[in-house]
């Protein structure tokens, strides 16, 4: 009886959180009563990482890309993997882990990070148990699941674009590739052609409004995106038509002359397709605010690259 009352008292002091091994604080919001996740199981989960002041550091909901992995071993008592091991498919929970236990051994805290805890809000979307399944069957089930999720995201993409346009009251021009754009500030002079160098400022967003990258420091600070202290914010130089950027950029840049500003909505077909990259999930349409700072023509006196001549193999 005393132990039960003590446990209730501890949970009350921790704001409804229970204390587990290694000082892990956890609060299970939803429990479906299914089998708990085991090492080696495939899991797909959504996660929001926050400070204890509720500032969001990372969110899979923003990227539309759940974390998918084989359940690893915990690296330490009370880490987030140990917390996930308390859950099964459909369960959700919040874990609080002391920052000092995460940022140790010389690992750097994010700039300005002063939170006592890192807070992980987790929802387990799918579990495929490894159990006694042979590797081929297990991998097949995992790949079937991933494909079904990709097909669903692809089917949802047109509605996401349509909603963004309606929510922002945009009147756009659509090209044959699916690129949609509006020139918000006209420029002057020639538009860049293939072989020219476009000098541009940009801010890239998800259709949720979340900024994932920008060349403008003020925009990065406003959006509170993680910034490398060594990064020099400045317009970037892009060789036009050389496949150095996503196809949507290569096409869109040729629509803008010097001084022009525009909004591009780029479907995943001409962005990062079914793979995504970094915080950008598969089948993610992207929004870019663009400014053509300058158009630089190639130097006619520059030496042309030497193209090696290949000798065809002899014929018999």
N, C-alpha and C positions, 0 to 999 in steps of 0.2 A: 504493500500500500504506500509506504513511504517513497519507494522508487518511482511509482506511478505519479505521485504528486510532484516529486522532484522533476520528472520529465516534463510534466505539464507546465511547471514553473519556468523551466529552461526554454521551452517553446515560446512561452509568453514573452520572456525577456528578449528573444531573438525575433520578435515580430511575426510569430507563426512558423518560423523555421525550426527544423530539427537539426541536431548536430550529429554528424557521422564521423567516420574514421578520418584522421588527419586534419580535423577542424573544419571539414566540409559542412556548410550550412545548406539545407535543402528543404524545399516546400513542394510537394507533389500536388499539382492542381487536379489532374485527371489521371485515373488509373482504371484501365479496361480489364485488369485481372488476367492478362495473358502472360505467356512465358517471358521471363526477363532476358534481356540481350546478353549473349555470351560471346566470348572472344572468338573471332573468325566469322561471326554472322555478318551479313550485308545489312547496312542500315542507311536509311535516307531520313534526314531530319532537318527541320528549320530551326534556326538559332538567331537570337538577338543578343549581342554582347554590349553591356552597358557599364557605366560607372555606377557607384552607389548613389550618385546624384541624378541618375536617370538620363545622363547624356549617352546617346547611342554611338558606339564605336564601330559596330559592324552589324549588318542584318542580311540574312539570306532572303528575307521577304523583299528587300529593295532590289536585289539582283535577280530575283526570280529563279535562283539556282540553289536548291537545297544542298546541304553537305551530304555526300555519298561516300561511303568507305566501308572497308572491312573493319569490324570492331577490334581495336588494338588492345594490348595490355595497358593497364594504368601505368604511368611513369612514376607516380608517387601516390602515397595514401592521400585521399581527399582531393585528387585532381578531377577535372571535368569528365574524364573518361570513366572514372570510378562512379561519378554521379549518374552518367548515362546508363551504367550497368544496373541501376536501380529501376530502370524503366523497361517497358515493352511497347509493342506496336500500338499507336493511338494514345499513348500516355504523354503528359506534359508536366513540366516542373521548372522551378527556378533554383539555380545553384549560386551560392555566394562563396567566393574563394579569396582568401587574404592576398592582397597584391604582393606582399613581401615573399609569399611562397611561390609566386609565379615569376617575378622579376628578381632573380637571384643569380649568383655566379657570374656577375658582370653583364647580365642581360639588361639592355637599356629600356627604360620606360618610355612611352610615347611622350613627345614634347608637351610640357604643361600638365602631365598626368599626376594627380595628387590623391586619387581615390583610394580609400582604405581597402576596398574590395573590388574585384571584378565580378560582375553579375551576368550569368548565362541563363537566358530564358529559352527552354528547349521544348520542341514538339516533335515526337517521333512519328514520322509519316509512314514508314514501311520497314519491316524486318523480314529478311529471308534467312531462315535458320540454316546454318551449315550442317550441323548435326552429323549424321552418318552418310550424307550425300556424297557421291564421288564428285571429283572436281569438274568434270565435263557437265554433269547435270546441274550442279550448283551455278556454274558460270552461265549456262543457258538460261536459267531462271532469272539471274541478275540482268543479263542482256535484254531479255524479253521485257522486263520491268522498265529498264532505262529507255528502251525504244517506245514503249507505250506512253511514258511521260513526255518524251520528245514530240511524239505525234500530237499529244494534247496541247503542248505549248505552241506548236506550229499552227494548230487550228485556232488558237486564241489570239494570235498576233494581229490579224486585221481588226478585230474588235478593240484591241488596246490602242491601235493607231487612231481609229475612228473616235474613240472616247477622248484621247488627248486633243485632237483637233477641235472637237466640240467644246471641251472644257476651257480651251484657250481662245475660242472664237476666231480661229484662223481661216483665212481664205487662201488656199494654196494652189500652185500649179503642179501638175503631176506629169512626170516624164514616162517614157516607155519602160524604163527599168523599174519603176515603182518609187523612185525618189520624188518626194514632195517638198516644195520650197516656197518661200515668200521673201522677196527682197524688201527689207524694211527701210534701208537707206540706199538710194541709188549712188553709184560711183561715176567716175569719168574715165575716159581713155579706153584703151584696148582691154579685152578680156584675155586671160592667159591661154596659150595654146600648148599643145603637146611639145615638150622640150623646154618651155619656159619654167621659171621658178616662181612659185606663188609664196608670198610672205604673208602669213595669216595669224591672227589671234582667234582663239576658239574657246568655247565652253561646252563640254559634252555632258548630257544628262540621260538618265533613263526616262521612260514615259511616266514614271512615278514622280518625277521632278528631282530625284536624287542626282546631284552632280558627282561624276566619277573622275573627271579630269578637266583641266583648264590651263591655258597659257598665261592667265592673268592672276597675279597674286591676290588682288583684292577679292576676286571671285572665289579663290581657294579658301581664303580666311572666312569669307561670308558663309560658305557652304560647310566649313569646318571639316574639310577633307584632310587626311593625313598628308603632310608635306615633308619631303626630304629637305633638311636644313641646307644641304649643298645645292639644291636646285636653283637655277637662275631662271626666273620667269621672264619670258620675252616672246615676241612673235616667232613662229617656227617657219623654216624654209622647206618647201616641198617641191621636188621636181615633178611637174605635171605630166600625167600620162605614162609614168614609168613604173606603175604598180608598186609604189613605195608606201601607199596608204590603202585603206579599204576602197572598193570600187565606187561607193557612194560619194566619197570625197573627191576621187579623181574626176568624176562626172560633174559634181556640184561646183568645184572650184572654177571650172571653165565657163560657168554661168555668171561669174562676178568680175567686174572690173575694179580698178584701184579705188579704194575708199568705200566700196559697197559693203553693206552689212545685210545678213540674211539669216533665216532660220531654215535648217534642213531637217526633215524627218526621213530617216533612212531605215528601210525595212531590213531584216536580217539577211535576206538574199544577197544584198549588196553591202553587208557589214560583216559580222562574224559568224553568220550562217548557223549551223547546228552545233558548233563547237563552243562558241563563246570564248571569252578570254578574261582572265582576272576576275574583276567584280561583275563582268557582263556575262549573263547566262545564255544558254542556247536559245535561238529564235527570239532574240531581244531586239525590238526596234529601238533606234537611238535618235535623240534630238541634239542638234548642234546649233549653237549661236556662233556665226562666223563673221569675221571682218577681214576683207582683203586689204592688207596694209600696203602692199606694193606688188608689182609684177616686174620681174627681172628677166630681160631677154638674154639668151645665150650670147657669149662673146664670140663674134664671127672669126676672130683671130686665134681662138683657142685650138690647140691641136686636137684632131679627131682621134678617137680611140682606134687602135690597130685591131682589126678583126682577123684572127688567124684563118688561113685557108686550109681546109681539110682536104687531103688527098684521098679520092675515093679508092676503095679496095680494088685490087685487080679482078677482072672477071675471067672466069675459066672458059 
